[in-house]
């Protein structure tokens, strides 16, 4: 199991980014969270198998490519602290 920590920048707020991330994460049975940050970025922390996390990254970028200007992706070891995937407000 792995953990992804991703920060997306661009026109990523107000376009359904969090809801798309939650739907994709739930479809792939990933756990973690997504939130809008004050600096107008979107942050995602999610855990699951490396294959499913890679698929999640691809699907996010396929779905929202027109809004993403850049991303910062970090792979680390899973902690197992999440039960499901949620949107933080």
Steps between C-alpha positions, in 0.01 A plus 500: 500500500611852416395856571480782248520864602409724207458875465342625178514862389333685218127566462424212737244655735136551408507238221388187689856381564435372853183318403671340198793391719262349756303311235818362340651405837180323603486315166856377561439425870764746616494674837607849600374851435493800265471869588526849359786701645499873565770552237249377234664157464333164554669249729444124498628235738400146406605146576467170319693265277759657274308384190175660615676821602666522159162447336352772722769745385430417135124536541529833683719636224277361224190650663641838604802562274361830373502645852836371628805723447741305718515225758730397782480124559667318790490122552551382858415196709140449606402557862159329480338784693202554264181295480351668192550795266352833601482864400641733765329838529 
